[in-house]
Amino acid sequence: MKLTLTGHGYKYAVEQIMTVLFPGEKPDYGQWDRREENCAVVELSEGLVWVTATTRLNRNGKRAIGVSRALRSALETDELSRDRVCQRILKLSFFKAAVTLTGEIPPWGALTGIRPARMLTRMMEQGMGEKEALAALCAEYFVSPERAKLCLSPARASRKAQAALRGDEFSLYVGIPFCPTRCAYCSFVSASVEKTFAMIGPYLDALCREIALMGSAAAELGLKVKSLYIGGGTPTTLSPAQLQTLLRALAQHFDLSRLSEYTVEAGRPDTVTAEKLAVLAESGVTRVSINPQTMEDRVLDAIGRRHSAADVYQAMELAKASGIPHINMDLIAGLPTDTPEGFSRTLDKCLALAPDNLTVHTLALKKGSRILLDGLPVPGAAEVGQMLNYSAAHLSKAGYAPYYLYRQKYMSGNFENVGWSKPGAEGLYNIYIMEELHSILSVGAGGSTKLVDPRTGHIVRHFNCKYAKEYMEKPEKWTQNRAQFLAFERALLRDYGLLPEENTEGSDS
């Protein structure tokens, strides 16, 4: 679609709403031509009282105009708030024009962000009651009532988690970029152990060196780990001895005295053994995630998994016997060859296994995944909607409630991912990272550290090298990341009045 932006440069905001409403379209920037059959002019203008966004849309011989506006006084604050207001009304103007032409409203209306529950949280923090905030989400952003209600429980969980945080705490993510095989839907930076087995030992050595380096930075500032998450890839690809080495390094170099949650992804059932689980339990791990994605063997085969549904039952039996208190299971709605009936059978089987935490993802069609590269057939949006509706109804009936919710690009049907839990079994790390409540330090290949000032919402990101080989060859990147972490957290602690006296003049390197 040809896009002409007038009076602003918010390209990304316009592209976001365009791809939601017209999946598959790509932006082509140019000058407005009324003869074009597939184009939009998106204009932003400021008057004495109002700032107005107007979208003029031509498509398939039809034309429509959408208008949205905000008080000009809303722009006279800080730059971040100004950007939010401008982007909001630009998206709404495009949305109104598109809906006029198509007559179709997506389930999340005009929302394009990955954290819709945060919008509800903000409204409540500004003094709205829950019913009022839900009504505003539906009226102002055209979100369906069903989707809006999904945000309420995560918003409550976020506010509860935030209230329990202290200024000298952060969360830690440890990346293990190895899997037994590569799934058809995957675009993560992970390597098949079949091809890279010899790399695991050297990678673990490098990872332990980075853990020591970053642990010394946290110790310098007196920071304590609130939640610890070991993900991947598949961390249980490591042997019991390798897992023990990793967990000991973490306990040695980070202050875990205030640790509320310790999670390890045991995502592939075929990597789960009693010996590995014993190592995790002895090291204080409180949560494991066993992720069948589906309990239909033909779907498992279609996505390239080398385990059966029977292996899931065995892994769950071992996990329950290990004494680890919390178990999560992950499912994906919309996998190749799956059907609403097959997904319903999967959910029913998982509910019978009684995990206290169950996450239902919607398939995201990611660039580089085998689904797209090989053109594998996937269920349509209507079928995915049936799967998600079934899961919401039956999980609620079984006593689970949503506690975190997020969306991704290229999701089937423009739906969502929802973490469901029994009361008291909410995954804190998931809340912290999705709601951006405090800093998340990431170590390991592909690590993405997110430094958060929870008072202002200011975020600084820094990244480790993407691939395991590059990560091992460039330890100087760890030193750069360490300096950024120290500088950001030192300033934050100083503002909170929490920096120990002897550290006020510490080194940033």
C-alpha positions as CSV (number, residue, x, y, z in Angstrom):
1,M,0.0,0.0,0.0
2,K,1.3,3.4,-0.9
3,L,1.5,5.7,2.2
4,T,1.9,9.4,2.2
5,L,2.6,11.0,5.6
6,T,1.8,14.6,6.1
7,G,2.7,16.8,9.1
8,H,4.5,14.0,10.9
9,G,7.1,11.2,10.7
10,Y,5.4,8.4,12.7
11,K,6.0,5.7,10.1
12,Y,6.1,2.8,12.4
13,A,2.8,3.6,14.0
14,V,1.1,3.8,10.7
15,E,2.7,0.6,9.5
16,Q,1.6,-1.2,12.7
17,I,-2.1,-0.4,12.2
18,M,-1.9,-1.1,8.4
19,T,-0.5,-4.6,8.9
20,V,-3.2,-5.4,11.5
21,L,-6.1,-4.3,9.2
22,F,-4.6,-5.4,5.9
23,P,-2.4,-8.5,6.6
24,G,0.3,-9.1,4.0
25,E,0.4,-5.4,2.9
26,K,3.8,-3.7,2.8
27,P,4.4,0.0,2.9
28,D,5.4,1.9,-0.2
29,Y,6.1,5.5,0.6
30,G,5.3,8.1,-2.0
31,Q,3.2,11.2,-2.9
32,W,-0.5,11.1,-2.9
33,D,-2.2,10.3,-6.2
34,R,-6.0,10.2,-6.2
35,R,-5.9,7.7,-9.1
36,E,-4.1,5.1,-7.0
37,E,-6.3,2.1,-6.1
38,N,-4.3,1.1,-2.9
39,C,-3.1,4.1,-1.0
40,A,-3.5,6.2,2.1
41,V,-2.7,9.8,3.1
42,V,-2.2,10.0,6.9
43,E,-2.1,13.6,8.1
44,L,-1.4,15.2,11.5
45,S,-2.4,18.9,12.0
46,E,-2.3,21.1,15.1
47,G,-4.9,23.8,15.8
48,L,-5.3,26.2,18.7
49,V,-7.4,23.7,20.7
50,W,-7.1,20.3,18.9
51,V,-4.5,18.2,17.3
52,T,-6.2,16.2,14.5
53,A,-5.3,13.0,12.6
54,T,-7.0,12.4,9.3
55,T,-6.6,9.3,7.1
56,R,-7.9,9.3,3.5
57,L,-7.9,5.8,2.2
58,N,-8.4,4.5,-1.4
59,R,-8.8,0.7,-1.9
60,N,-10.3,-1.4,-4.5
61,G,-12.3,1.5,-6.0
62,K,-13.7,2.6,-2.7
63,R,-12.7,5.7,-0.6
64,A,-13.1,6.5,3.1
65,I,-12.0,9.1,5.6
66,G,-11.2,8.5,9.2
67,V,-10.6,11.3,11.8
68,S,-9.4,11.2,15.4
69,R,-8.3,14.1,17.6
70,A,-6.9,15.0,21.0
71,L,-6.7,18.2,23.0
72,R,-3.6,20.2,22.0
73,S,-2.7,20.6,25.7
74,A,-2.0,16.9,25.8
75,L,1.0,17.5,23.6
76,E,2.5,20.2,25.9
77,T,4.1,17.7,28.3
78,D,7.2,15.5,27.9
79,E,8.3,14.1,24.5
80,L,7.3,10.5,25.3
81,S,3.7,11.5,26.2
82,R,3.5,13.7,23.1
83,D,4.6,10.7,20.9
84,R,2.0,8.4,22.6
85,V,-0.9,10.9,22.0
86,C,0.1,11.5,18.3
87,Q,0.6,7.8,17.5
88,R,-2.7,6.9,19.2
89,I,-4.8,9.3,17.2
90,L,-3.0,8.5,13.9
91,K,-3.7,4.8,14.4
92,L,-7.4,5.5,15.3
93,S,-7.8,7.7,12.2
94,F,-6.4,4.9,10.0
95,F,-8.5,2.3,11.8
96,K,-11.8,4.3,11.3
97,A,-11.1,4.7,7.6
98,A,-10.3,1.0,7.1
99,V,-13.3,-0.2,9.1
100,T,-15.5,2.0,7.0
101,L,-14.2,0.3,3.9
102,T,-14.1,-3.3,5.0
103,G,-16.8,-3.4,7.7
104,E,-14.5,-5.8,9.7
105,I,-13.3,-5.0,13.2
106,P,-10.4,-7.1,14.5
107,P,-10.8,-8.7,18.0
108,W,-8.4,-6.2,19.5
109,G,-9.8,-3.2,17.6
110,A,-7.4,-0.4,17.0
111,L,-4.8,-1.7,19.5
112,T,-1.5,-2.7,18.0
113,G,0.8,-2.9,21.0
114,I,2.0,-6.2,22.5
115,R,0.8,-5.4,26.0
116,P,-2.9,-4.5,26.0
117,A,-3.4,-5.1,29.7
118,R,-0.9,-2.3,30.4
119,M,-3.4,0.2,28.9
120,L,-6.1,-1.0,31.4
121,T,-3.5,-0.8,34.2
122,R,-2.7,2.8,33.3
123,M,-6.4,3.7,33.3
124,M,-6.9,2.3,36.7
125,E,-3.7,4.0,38.0
126,Q,-5.3,7.3,36.8
127,G,-8.3,6.7,39.0
128,M,-10.7,4.8,36.9
129,G,-12.6,1.9,38.4
130,E,-12.4,-1.5,36.7
131,K,-15.8,-1.3,35.0
132,E,-15.1,2.2,33.8
133,A,-11.6,1.2,32.4
134,L,-13.1,-1.8,30.6
135,A,-15.8,0.4,29.0
136,A,-13.2,2.9,27.9
137,L,-11.1,0.2,26.3
138,C,-14.1,-0.9,24.3
139,A,-15.4,2.5,23.4
140,E,-12.1,4.3,22.6
141,Y,-10.2,1.5,21.0
142,F,-13.0,-0.7,19.7
143,V,-11.7,-3.8,21.5
144,S,-14.3,-6.6,21.7
145,P,-15.8,-7.0,25.2
146,E,-14.4,-10.6,25.4
147,R,-10.9,-9.4,24.7
148,A,-11.2,-6.5,27.1
149,K,-12.2,-8.8,29.9
150,L,-9.1,-10.9,29.2
151,C,-7.0,-7.9,30.3
152,L,-8.7,-7.4,33.7
153,S,-7.1,-10.3,35.6
154,P,-3.6,-9.6,34.2
155,A,-4.0,-5.9,35.2
156,R,-4.8,-7.0,38.7
157,A,-1.8,-9.4,38.8
158,S,0.5,-6.6,37.5
159,R,-0.5,-4.2,40.2
160,K,-0.1,-6.8,42.9
161,A,3.4,-7.8,41.6
162,Q,4.5,-4.2,41.3
163,A,3.4,-3.4,44.9
164,A,5.7,-6.2,46.2
165,L,8.8,-5.0,44.4
166,R,11.7,-3.1,46.0
167,G,14.1,-0.7,44.3
168,D,17.2,-2.8,44.8
169,E,15.8,-5.9,42.9
170,F,16.0,-7.1,39.3
171,S,15.3,-10.2,37.4
172,L,17.8,-12.4,35.6
173,Y,17.4,-14.4,32.4
174,V,19.8,-17.0,31.3
175,G,19.8,-18.2,27.7
176,I,20.6,-21.8,26.6
177,P,20.4,-21.6,22.7
178,F,20.2,-25.4,22.0
179,C,17.3,-27.7,21.2
180,P,17.0,-31.4,20.3
181,T,15.5,-30.4,16.9
182,R,14.2,-27.1,15.4
183,C,10.4,-26.8,15.4
184,A,8.6,-25.7,12.2
185,Y,7.2,-22.5,13.8
186,C,10.5,-21.4,15.4
187,S,12.5,-18.4,14.5
188,F,14.5,-18.1,17.8
189,V,18.2,-18.2,17.7
190,S,18.7,-21.8,18.8
191,A,20.8,-24.6,17.3
192,S,20.0,-28.3,16.9
193,V,22.0,-30.4,19.3
194,E,22.4,-32.9,16.5
195,K,24.6,-30.4,14.7
196,T,26.2,-28.5,17.5
197,F,26.7,-31.0,20.4
198,A,30.4,-30.2,20.6
199,M,29.6,-26.6,21.2
200,I,27.6,-27.0,24.4
201,G,30.6,-27.5,26.7
202,P,32.6,-24.4,25.5
203,Y,29.3,-22.4,25.5
204,L,28.7,-23.3,29.1
205,D,32.2,-22.3,30.0
206,A,31.7,-18.9,28.4
207,L,28.3,-18.4,30.0
208,C,29.7,-19.1,33.4
209,R,32.4,-16.4,32.8
210,E,29.7,-13.9,31.9
211,I,27.7,-14.9,34.9
212,A,30.7,-14.1,37.1
213,L,31.2,-10.8,35.4
214,M,27.6,-9.6,35.6
215,G,27.2,-11.0,39.1
216,S,30.1,-8.8,40.3
217,A,28.3,-5.8,38.8
218,A,25.1,-6.6,40.7
219,A,27.2,-7.2,43.9
220,E,28.9,-3.9,43.5
221,L,25.5,-2.1,43.7
222,G,24.0,-4.4,46.3
223,L,21.3,-5.6,43.9
224,K,19.3,-8.8,44.6
225,V,17.6,-11.2,42.1
226,K,13.8,-11.3,42.5
227,S,13.1,-13.9,39.8
228,L,15.4,-16.1,37.8
229,Y,14.4,-17.6,34.5
230,I,16.6,-20.1,32.5
231,G,15.1,-20.4,29.0
232,G,16.2,-21.1,25.4
233,G,16.2,-23.1,23.3
234,T,15.7,-26.0,25.7
235,P,17.8,-25.7,28.9
236,T,17.2,-29.4,29.7
237,T,19.2,-30.2,26.6
238,L,22.1,-29.9,29.0
239,S,23.3,-33.0,30.9
240,P,22.7,-33.3,34.7
241,A,26.3,-32.4,35.4
242,Q,26.1,-29.4,33.0
243,L,22.9,-28.2,34.7
244,Q,24.5,-28.5,38.1
245,T,27.5,-26.4,36.9
246,L,25.3,-23.7,35.6
247,L,23.1,-23.5,38.7
248,R,26.1,-23.5,41.0
249,A,27.6,-20.6,39.1
250,L,24.4,-18.6,39.4
251,A,24.2,-19.3,43.2
252,Q,27.9,-18.3,43.6
253,H,27.8,-15.0,41.7
254,F,24.4,-13.6,42.3
255,D,22.6,-12.7,45.6
256,L,19.5,-15.0,45.6
257,S,18.5,-14.3,49.1
258,R,15.3,-12.6,48.0
259,L,14.5,-14.9,45.2
260,S,10.7,-15.4,44.9
261,E,10.7,-17.6,41.8
262,Y,13.3,-19.8,40.0
263,T,12.1,-21.1,36.7
264,V,13.7,-23.6,34.2
265,E,12.2,-24.4,30.9
266,A,12.1,-28.2,30.4
267,G,10.2,-27.5,27.2
268,R,10.9,-30.7,25.3
269,P,9.4,-33.7,27.2
270,D,12.1,-35.9,25.5
271,T,14.8,-34.0,27.4
272,V,13.3,-34.5,30.9
273,T,14.8,-37.1,33.2
274,A,14.5,-37.8,36.9
275,E,18.2,-37.1,37.3
276,K,17.9,-33.6,35.7
277,L,14.8,-32.8,37.7
278,A,16.6,-33.8,40.9
279,V,19.4,-31.4,40.2
280,L,16.9,-28.6,39.6
281,A,15.0,-29.4,42.8
282,E,18.1,-29.6,44.9
283,S,19.2,-26.2,43.6
284,G,16.0,-24.5,44.7
285,V,14.2,-24.4,41.3
286,T,10.5,-23.6,42.0
287,R,9.0,-23.9,38.5
288,V,9.5,-26.0,35.4
289,S,7.8,-25.5,32.1
290,I,7.0,-28.7,30.1
291,N,5.7,-27.7,26.7
292,P,3.9,-30.2,24.5
293,Q,2.5,-27.5,22.3
294,T,0.0,-30.2,21.2
295,M,-1.1,-33.6,22.3
296,E,-1.9,-34.7,18.8
297,D,0.9,-37.0,17.5
298,R,0.3,-36.1,13.8
299,V,0.6,-32.4,14.7
300,L,3.8,-33.1,16.6
301,D,5.2,-34.8,13.5
302,A,4.1,-31.9,11.3
303,I,6.0,-29.4,13.4
304,G,9.2,-31.5,13.6
305,R,9.1,-32.7,17.2
306,R,10.6,-36.0,18.0
307,H,8.4,-36.9,20.9
308,S,4.9,-38.3,21.3
309,A,2.0,-37.3,23.5
310,A,3.0,-40.4,25.6
311,D,6.3,-38.7,26.4
312,V,4.5,-35.7,27.8
313,Y,2.6,-37.9,30.3
314,Q,5.9,-39.5,31.4
315,A,7.6,-36.1,31.8
316,M,4.7,-34.7,33.8
317,E,4.8,-37.7,36.1
318,L,8.5,-37.2,36.7
319,A,8.0,-33.5,37.3
320,K,5.3,-34.1,39.9
321,A,7.5,-36.7,41.6
322,S,10.5,-34.3,41.8
323,G,8.9,-32.0,44.4
324,I,9.2,-28.9,42.3
325,P,6.1,-27.0,43.4
326,H,5.0,-25.4,40.1
327,I,4.6,-26.9,36.7
328,N,3.6,-24.9,33.5
329,M,2.5,-26.4,30.2
330,D,2.5,-24.5,26.9
331,L,0.1,-25.0,24.0
332,I,-0.1,-23.4,20.6
333,A,-3.4,-22.7,18.8
334,G,-3.1,-22.8,15.0
335,L,-0.3,-25.3,14.4
336,P,0.0,-27.0,11.0
337,T,-2.5,-29.8,10.4
338,D,-4.3,-29.1,13.7
339,T,-8.1,-28.6,13.9
340,P,-10.4,-27.0,16.5
341,E,-11.4,-30.6,17.5
342,G,-7.8,-31.6,17.8
343,F,-6.9,-28.6,19.9
344,S,-9.9,-29.2,22.2
345,R,-8.6,-32.8,22.8
346,T,-5.2,-31.4,23.6
347,L,-6.5,-28.9,26.1
348,D,-8.7,-31.5,27.8
349,K,-5.7,-33.9,28.1
350,C,-3.6,-31.1,29.6
351,L,-6.3,-30.1,32.1
352,A,-6.5,-33.7,33.2
353,L,-2.8,-33.6,34.1
354,A,-3.5,-30.6,36.4
355,P,-0.6,-28.2,35.9
356,D,-1.1,-25.1,38.0
357,N,0.0,-22.9,35.1
358,L,-1.0,-23.3,31.4
359,T,0.0,-20.9,28.7
360,V,-2.0,-20.8,25.4
361,H,-0.1,-19.2,22.6
362,T,-1.5,-18.2,19.2
363,L,0.7,-19.3,16.3
364,A,2.8,-16.4,15.0
365,L,3.9,-16.8,11.4
366,K,7.5,-15.7,11.8
367,K,10.0,-15.0,9.0
368,G,12.6,-17.7,8.8
369,S,10.3,-20.4,10.2
370,R,9.8,-23.6,8.3
371,I,6.0,-23.0,8.2
372,L,6.6,-20.0,5.9
373,L,9.6,-21.4,4.1
374,D,7.9,-24.7,3.2
375,G,4.4,-23.3,2.9
376,L,2.9,-25.7,5.5
377,P,-0.9,-25.5,5.7
378,V,-2.2,-23.8,8.9
379,P,-5.7,-23.3,10.3
380,G,-7.5,-20.1,9.3
381,A,-8.4,-17.2,11.7
382,A,-11.9,-18.5,12.3
383,E,-10.6,-21.9,13.4
384,V,-8.0,-20.3,15.6
385,G,-10.7,-18.2,17.2
386,Q,-12.6,-21.4,18.0
387,M,-9.5,-22.9,19.6
388,L,-9.0,-19.8,21.8
389,N,-12.6,-19.5,22.7
390,Y,-12.6,-23.2,23.8
391,S,-9.5,-22.7,25.9
392,A,-10.9,-19.6,27.6
393,A,-14.2,-21.2,28.5
394,H,-12.7,-24.5,29.8
395,L,-9.7,-23.0,31.7
396,S,-12.0,-20.5,33.4
397,K,-14.4,-23.4,34.4
398,A,-11.4,-25.4,35.7
399,G,-10.4,-22.5,38.1
400,Y,-7.6,-20.9,36.1
401,A,-7.5,-17.1,35.5
402,P,-5.4,-15.1,33.0
403,Y,-2.4,-13.4,34.7
404,Y,-0.3,-12.2,31.8
405,L,-1.2,-11.5,28.2
406,Y,0.8,-10.3,25.2
407,R,0.6,-10.1,21.4
408,Q,3.1,-10.6,18.6
409,K,3.5,-9.6,15.0
410,Y,2.0,-11.8,12.4
411,M,-0.3,-13.7,14.8
412,S,-3.0,-15.9,13.2
413,G,-6.2,-13.9,13.3
414,N,-4.6,-11.0,15.2
415,F,-5.3,-12.8,18.5
416,E,-3.1,-13.1,21.6
417,N,-1.0,-15.3,24.0
418,V,-2.4,-15.8,27.5
419,G,-0.8,-17.2,30.6
420,W,-3.5,-18.9,32.8
421,S,-2.8,-20.0,36.4
422,K,-4.5,-21.3,39.5
423,P,-4.6,-18.7,42.3
424,G,-1.2,-18.2,43.8
425,A,0.7,-19.9,40.9
426,E,1.2,-16.9,38.7
427,G,4.7,-16.7,37.0
428,L,6.3,-13.6,38.3
429,Y,9.0,-13.4,35.7
430,N,6.3,-13.3,33.0
431,I,4.6,-10.4,34.7
432,Y,7.8,-8.5,35.2
433,I,8.9,-8.7,31.7
434,M,5.6,-8.2,30.0
435,E,4.5,-5.3,32.2
436,E,8.0,-3.9,32.3
437,L,7.9,-3.5,36.1
438,H,11.7,-3.6,36.7
439,S,15.0,-4.4,35.0
440,I,15.6,-7.8,33.4
441,L,19.3,-8.6,33.0
442,S,20.0,-11.2,30.3
443,V,23.1,-13.4,30.0
444,G,24.0,-15.8,27.2
445,A,23.8,-15.8,23.4
446,G,20.9,-13.7,22.0
447,G,20.3,-12.1,25.4
448,S,18.3,-8.9,25.4
449,T,18.7,-6.9,28.6
450,K,15.9,-4.5,29.4
451,L,16.8,-1.7,31.9
452,V,13.6,-0.1,33.3
453,D,13.0,3.0,35.3
454,P,9.6,2.0,36.8
455,R,8.7,5.6,37.8
456,T,9.0,7.1,34.4
457,G,8.7,4.1,32.0
458,H,12.1,5.0,30.5
459,I,13.7,1.8,29.1
460,V,17.3,1.2,27.8
461,R,18.0,-2.1,25.9
462,H,21.3,-3.7,25.2
463,F,22.0,-7.0,23.5
464,N,24.4,-9.9,23.6
465,C,25.8,-11.4,20.4
466,K,23.1,-13.3,18.6
467,Y,24.7,-16.6,17.8
468,A,26.5,-19.0,20.3
469,K,29.8,-19.0,18.3
470,E,30.0,-15.2,18.0
471,Y,29.0,-14.9,21.7
472,M,32.0,-17.0,22.7
473,E,34.4,-15.2,20.5
474,K,33.5,-11.7,21.6
475,P,33.6,-11.5,25.4
476,E,34.3,-7.8,25.1
477,K,30.6,-7.3,24.4
478,W,29.9,-8.6,28.0
479,T,32.1,-5.9,29.4
480,Q,30.2,-3.2,27.4
481,N,26.9,-4.6,28.7
482,R,28.2,-4.6,32.2
483,A,29.1,-1.0,32.0
484,Q,25.7,0.0,30.7
485,F,24.0,-2.1,33.5
486,L,26.1,-0.5,36.2
487,A,25.6,3.1,34.9
488,F,21.8,2.7,34.6
489,E,21.2,0.9,37.9
490,R,23.6,3.1,39.8
491,A,21.7,6.2,38.7
492,L,18.4,4.5,39.6
493,L,19.5,3.5,43.0
494,R,20.9,6.9,43.7
495,D,17.5,8.5,42.8
496,Y,15.8,5.9,45.1
497,G,18.3,6.8,47.9
498,L,19.3,3.1,48.0
499,L,22.9,3.2,46.9
500,P,25.3,2.1,49.6
501,E,27.6,4.9,50.7
502,E,30.8,3.1,49.7
503,N,29.5,2.6,46.1
504,T,28.7,6.2,45.2
505,E,32.0,6.7,43.5
506,G,32.3,3.2,42.0
507,S,33.7,2.4,38.6
508,D,31.4,2.0,35.6
509,S,33.6,-0.6,34.0
